[in-house]
Amino acid sequence: EPSAVPDRCKAVVGMLRVASISDVKDLQDTKGTVATQQVSRHRGKENKRVEFGVKVNNIQIDGISFIEHHSFEAFNEGVRLQECIEYQQELTGVKVAKVGADTIYANNDNRRYCTENGMTTCFVRKGPKPRDEDADISTARRIIGTLRSTAMEGSFGNQKQHYSVGRIAARNSRSETLLLFFGIHMANAATLAARQLAIEEKKKQRA
């Protein structure tokens, strides 16, 4: 329930790219050992020649991942920040106060939206640093950026390595979508179970 969501909840936004068997097979015909070179790339790696498979726009709330949007067609994730924030507020009933997102989301529209709604972001300031800038704001920006890079990127790695999201063994889009959702939400379930076990252990120690 919304009332059970802690006020510390932050919106952390990121992208994930996965590949299906059919994608790998098509590329192997011309690129050899593509399975180890091109499979499961994060978005934003502009120097990579090939990106394929389903594209996922993820948000993370208190360490739990939610799929905001996914598609087998290319889309610009940078324009979806407002949708991500609204989705988080709809899920939790808590107004977003801090936003961590990759640099692709740091466009003028998103900066303006966050400023107008009183949200602190990790976006690097444009132009020279004001002399009178509050030190707490700079510190908050740095902490949010660190949280995004560790929590979001760490969750991607966990989902890929331990929940088969890196390479989905499906031959059609419906099966791939099902396995994608299953992998991400299984990782969520494991995270929640670990938290509950830690709570129970603390209770036993106090008893």
VOPAGU-2260 file (C-alpha; in pm, 1 decimal, decimal comma):
REM VOPAGU-2260
SITE   aa  ch    i         X         Y         Z
SITE  GLU   A    0       0,0       0,0       0,0
SITE  PRO   A    1     120,1     358,1     -59,7
SITE  SER   A    2     131,2     431,3     312,4
SITE  ALA   A    3     381,8     149,4     360,0
SITE  VAL   A    4     633,5     300,5     120,0
SITE  PRO   A    5     918,3     483,6     298,7
SITE  ASP   A    6     963,2     856,9     233,1
SITE  ARG   A    7    1323,9     790,8     128,0
SITE  CYS   A    8    1202,9     634,9    -197,9
SITE  LYS   A    9    1383,5     779,8    -494,4
SITE  ALA   A   10    1331,4     735,1    -865,4
SITE  VAL   A   11    1634,5     576,1   -1026,9
SITE  VAL   A   12    1606,7     543,3   -1401,9
SITE  GLY   A   13    1803,9     333,6   -1648,7
SITE  MET   A   14    1808,6     127,7   -1964,0
SITE  LEU   A   15    1863,9    -241,8   -2027,0
SITE  ARG   A   16    1920,4    -418,5   -2358,0
SITE  VAL   A   17    1884,4    -795,3   -2398,0
SITE  ALA   A   18    1918,3   -1034,5   -2691,0
SITE  SER   A   19    1718,2   -1333,7   -2803,9
SITE  ILE   A   20    1848,7   -1655,5   -2959,9
SITE  SER   A   21    1717,4   -1557,1   -3301,2
SITE  ASP   A   22    1904,5   -1224,9   -3286,8
SITE  VAL   A   23    2228,5   -1401,0   -3197,8
SITE  LYS   A   24    2189,7   -1660,5   -3473,2
SITE  ASP   A   25    2125,0   -1392,6   -3736,9
SITE  LEU   A   26    2442,1   -1208,7   -3640,4
SITE  GLN   A   27    2657,0   -1518,4   -3606,5
SITE  ASP   A   28    2622,8   -1581,1   -3978,2
SITE  THR   A   29    2829,5   -1270,0   -4049,9
SITE  LYS   A   30    3009,4   -1180,5   -3727,6
SITE  GLY   A   31    3136,3   -1511,3   -3589,6
SITE  THR   A   32    3155,0   -1526,7   -3210,7
SITE  VAL   A   33    2890,2   -1263,7   -3157,6
SITE  ALA   A   34    2732,4   -1442,5   -2861,7
SITE  THR   A   35    3020,5   -1340,6   -2635,9
SITE  GLN   A   36    3086,4   -1003,0   -2796,0
SITE  GLN   A   37    2749,8    -842,7   -2868,7
SITE  VAL   A   38    2492,3   -1004,5   -2642,3
SITE  SER   A   39    2325,5    -803,1   -2367,6
SITE  ARG   A   40    2448,0    -449,2   -2412,8
SITE  HIS   A   41    2330,0    -161,9   -2193,8
SITE  ARG   A   42    2189,5     133,6   -2379,3
SITE  GLY   A   43    2408,5     439,3   -2395,6
SITE  LYS   A   44    2714,8     255,1   -2530,4
SITE  GLU   A   45    2731,7     463,8   -2844,5
SITE  ASN   A   46    3068,2     322,0   -2952,0
SITE  LYS   A   47    2920,8     -27,7   -2994,0
SITE  ARG   A   48    2835,4    -124,9   -3349,9
SITE  VAL   A   49    2538,2    -350,9   -3279,5
SITE  GLU   A   50    2240,8    -329,0   -3044,9
SITE  PHE   A   51    1948,2    -566,3   -3070,6
SITE  GLY   A   52    1675,6    -744,3   -2878,6
SITE  VAL   A   53    1409,0    -592,5   -2658,0
SITE  LYS   A   54    1483,1    -249,5   -2512,1
SITE  VAL   A   55    1368,9    -187,1   -2154,8
SITE  ASN   A   56    1321,5     138,3   -1964,6
SITE  ASN   A   57    1354,3      54,4   -1596,4
SITE  ILE   A   58    1285,5     251,2   -1281,8
SITE  GLN   A   59    1402,8     147,4    -937,9
SITE  ILE   A   60    1231,0     230,8    -609,8
SITE  ASP   A   61    1413,3     148,6    -287,0
SITE  GLY   A   62    1611,6    -119,1    -471,1
SITE  ILE   A   63    1311,9    -278,8    -647,5
SITE  SER   A   64    1297,0    -264,4   -1028,2
SITE  PHE   A   65     987,4    -184,9   -1231,9
SITE  ILE   A   66     954,1    -194,3   -1610,5
SITE  GLU   A   67     821,1     143,6   -1721,2
SITE  HIS   A   68     835,5      71,6   -2095,2
SITE  HIS   A   69     973,4    -198,1   -2323,3
SITE  SER   A   70     977,7    -240,7   -2699,6
SITE  PHE   A   71    1143,8    -438,2   -2977,5
SITE  GLU   A   72    1155,2    -116,5   -3178,2
SITE  ALA   A   73    1405,6     159,1   -3115,3
SITE  PHE   A   74    1289,2     446,4   -2895,7
SITE  ASN   A   75    1452,4     744,5   -2729,1
SITE  GLU   A   76    1460,3     674,2   -2357,4
SITE  GLY   A   77    1573,6    1029,6   -2280,9
SITE  VAL   A   78    1224,8    1170,0   -2335,8
SITE  ARG   A   79    1057,7     925,1   -2094,5
SITE  LEU   A   80    1184,8    1065,4   -1765,1
SITE  GLN   A   81     859,2    1244,1   -1685,5
SITE  GLU   A   82     665,0     921,7   -1751,0
SITE  CYS   A   83     904,3     737,8   -1518,1
SITE  ILE   A   84     852,2     987,5   -1236,9
SITE  GLU   A   85     473,9     984,4   -1278,5
SITE  TYR   A   86     477,5     602,8   -1282,0
SITE  GLN   A   87     675,5     593,3    -958,1
SITE  GLN   A   88     436,1     836,6    -791,1
SITE  GLU   A   89     139,5     633,3    -914,2
SITE  LEU   A   90     286,0     312,4    -770,6
SITE  THR   A   91     380,4     449,8    -429,8
SITE  GLY   A   92     166,5     755,4    -365,7
SITE  VAL   A   93     488,8     931,6    -261,6
SITE  LYS   A   94     601,8    1250,3    -435,8
SITE  VAL   A   95     943,6    1210,5    -594,2
SITE  ALA   A   96    1200,3    1445,0    -440,0
SITE  LYS   A   97    1525,2    1305,1    -579,2
SITE  VAL   A   98    1594,0    1164,3    -924,9
SITE  GLY   A   99    1897,9     966,4   -1038,7
SITE  ALA   A  100    1930,9     908,4   -1411,7
SITE  ASP   A  101    2194,3     863,6   -1681,4
SITE  THR   A  102    2321,0    1161,1   -1882,2
SITE  ILE   A  103    2092,5    1076,3   -2177,0
SITE  TYR   A  104    1798,9    1193,5   -1960,5
SITE  ALA   A  105    1964,3    1528,9   -1880,4
SITE  ASN   A  106    1799,9    1725,1   -2163,0
SITE  ASN   A  107    1656,3    2074,3   -2117,8
SITE  ASP   A  108    1294,1    1959,7   -2091,3
SITE  ASN   A  109    1374,6    1711,0   -1814,9
SITE  ARG   A  110    1592,1    1961,5   -1628,5
SITE  ARG   A  111    1311,4    2218,1   -1641,8
SITE  TYR   A  112    1050,0    1963,9   -1530,6
SITE  CYS   A  113    1257,6    1855,3   -1229,5
SITE  THR   A  114    1336,5    2214,4   -1130,2
SITE  GLU   A  115     973,4    2324,7   -1154,5
SITE  ASN   A  116     867,2    2031,0    -936,5
SITE  GLY   A  117    1137,0    2081,7    -673,9
SITE  MET   A  118    1329,8    1762,4    -753,0
SITE  THR   A  119    1701,9    1726,5    -687,7
SITE  THR   A  120    1884,0    1536,8    -965,1
SITE  CYS   A  121    2231,2    1402,6   -1031,8
SITE  PHE   A  122    2256,6    1595,4   -1359,4
SITE  VAL   A  123    2577,7    1793,4   -1402,6
SITE  ARG   A  124    2508,1    2165,8   -1403,3
SITE  LYS   A  125    2530,9    2355,3   -1729,2
SITE  GLY   A  126    2761,4    2655,1   -1735,0
SITE  PRO   A  127    2988,6    2781,6   -1455,7
SITE  LYS   A  128    2918,4    2683,5   -1098,3
SITE  PRO   A  129    2744,7    2964,3    -905,7
SITE  ARG   A  130    2954,0    3110,1    -625,1
SITE  ASP   A  131    2663,1    3094,7    -383,8
SITE  GLU   A  132    2553,0    2738,2    -463,4
SITE  ASP   A  133    2446,6    2550,0    -154,3
SITE  ALA   A  134    2708,3    2290,1     -59,8
SITE  ASP   A  135    2431,9    2053,0      48,1
SITE  ILE   A  136    2286,9    2055,4    -305,4
SITE  SER   A  137    2625,4    1964,1    -455,2
SITE  THR   A  138    2664,9    1684,8    -201,4
SITE  ALA   A  139    2312,7    1556,2    -267,8
SITE  ARG   A  140    2376,2    1559,1    -643,0
SITE  ARG   A  141    2693,2    1355,7    -597,4
SITE  ILE   A  142    2526,9    1103,1    -364,1
SITE  ILE   A  143    2231,8    1054,6    -600,5
SITE  GLY   A  144    2471,0     997,9    -892,1
SITE  THR   A  145    2665,6     739,2    -694,0
SITE  LEU   A  146    2342,5     564,8    -593,9
SITE  ARG   A  147    2228,9     550,7    -956,1
SITE  SER   A  148    2556,0     408,6   -1084,0
SITE  THR   A  149    2582,4     144,0    -812,1
SITE  ALA   A  150    2219,1      46,5    -752,9
SITE  MET   A  151    2085,6      58,4   -1107,8
SITE  GLU   A  152    2392,9     -77,8   -1287,2
SITE  GLY   A  153    2434,4    -335,3   -1011,0
SITE  SER   A  154    2076,5    -452,4   -1056,2
SITE  PHE   A  155    2134,8    -489,6   -1431,2
SITE  GLY   A  156    2437,4    -707,9   -1366,4
SITE  ASN   A  157    2250,6    -917,3   -1110,3
SITE  GLN   A  158    1953,4    -970,3   -1342,0
SITE  LYS   A  159    2177,2   -1068,4   -1631,4
SITE  GLN   A  160    2411,2   -1301,2   -1444,0
SITE  HIS   A  161    2167,9   -1474,8   -1209,8
SITE  TYR   A  162    1820,6   -1443,7   -1363,1
SITE  SER   A  163    1883,3   -1510,7   -1734,0
SITE  VAL   A  164    1797,6   -1158,1   -1847,8
SITE  GLY   A  165    2126,8   -1114,0   -2032,2
SITE  ARG   A  166    2036,0   -1366,2   -2301,3
SITE  ILE   A  167    1676,2   -1477,6   -2320,3
SITE  ALA   A  168    1619,3   -1824,3   -2465,4
SITE  ALA   A  169    1304,6   -1740,7   -2661,3
SITE  ARG   A  170    1215,0   -1761,6   -3028,4
SITE  ASN   A  171     928,5   -1512,3   -3041,2
SITE  SER   A  172     850,7   -1175,7   -2888,0
SITE  ARG   A  173     576,3   -1301,1   -2656,3
SITE  SER   A  174     798,1   -1562,5   -2494,3
SITE  GLU   A  175    1088,2   -1319,5   -2471,9
SITE  THR   A  176     868,0   -1060,4   -2301,2
SITE  LEU   A  177     740,3   -1320,4   -2054,8
SITE  LEU   A  178    1091,7   -1436,6   -1964,6
SITE  LEU   A  179    1211,6   -1077,8   -1935,2
SITE  PHE   A  180     938,6    -987,8   -1686,3
SITE  PHE   A  181     986,7   -1317,4   -1502,8
SITE  GLY   A  182    1363,4   -1261,9   -1465,1
SITE  ILE   A  183    1339,8    -904,0   -1342,7
SITE  HIS   A  184    1061,2    -973,0   -1095,1
SITE  MET   A  185    1228,0   -1291,1    -968,4
SITE  ALA   A  186    1528,5   -1072,8    -884,6
SITE  ASN   A  187    1288,7    -839,2    -702,4
SITE  ALA   A  188    1139,5   -1129,8    -508,5
SITE  ALA   A  189    1486,4   -1247,8    -404,9
SITE  THR   A  190    1574,5    -896,4    -284,4
SITE  LEU   A  191    1255,8    -871,3     -77,4
SITE  ALA   A  192    1304,3   -1222,2      64,5
SITE  ALA   A  193    1660,7   -1137,4     169,3
SITE  ARG   A  194    1536,6    -825,8     347,9
SITE  GLN   A  195    1268,6   -1022,0     530,4
SITE  LEU   A  196    1521,4   -1285,2     638,6
SITE  ALA   A  197    1750,0   -1011,9     771,4
SITE  ILE   A  198    1460,0    -867,0     973,6
SITE  GLU   A  199    1377,1   -1209,2    1117,6
SITE  GLU   A  200    1741,6   -1270,8    1209,5
SITE  LYS   A  201    1754,3    -941,2    1398,9
SITE  LYS   A  202    1437,9   -1036,6    1588,4
SITE  LYS   A  203    1594,1   -1370,9    1686,7
SITE  GLN   A  204    1908,2   -1199,5    1809,8
SITE  ARG   A  205    1704,5    -962,3    2026,2
SITE  ALA   A  206    1491,0   -1243,4    2170,4
